[in-house]
Amino acid sequence: MLKSFFNAKEGDMEHGIPLAQLQQGPYKDLVMVGQYLDLPTPALRERVGGAVKGSVGKIGGIASQMGRMSIDDTYANETERMAEVLLRIARTR
């Protein structure tokens, strides 16, 4: 419903924020919060640990390939965003 409100698509004409732009960054964070907010604390800790390890590993690999934009860069950014969202949820508990 939130996506429909901000996109405001009528037929083939988009009156709001383009869907491709809307589904990036902060929108994904909101969806992630909804998915992980109700997890039991032990399961959340497990997810946080995995996300942080994955984020650190991918960032280290990208640092060795400076100057190249690739799918790995996008994946690393997504992994880092997920780790940040999970850490924020864990901190509130």
HELIX and SHEET records of a PDB file:
HELIX    1   1 LEU A    2  ASN A    7  1                                   6    
HELIX    2   2 LEU A   19  LEU A   22  1                                   4    
HELIX    3   3 PRO A   26  TYR A   36  1                                  11    
HELIX    4   4 THR A   41  ALA A   63  1                                  23    
HELIX    5   5 ILE A   71  THR A   92  1                                  22    
SHEET    1   A 2 LYS A   9  GLU A  10  0                                        
SHEET    2   A 2 MET A  13  GLU A  14 -1                                        
END                                                                             
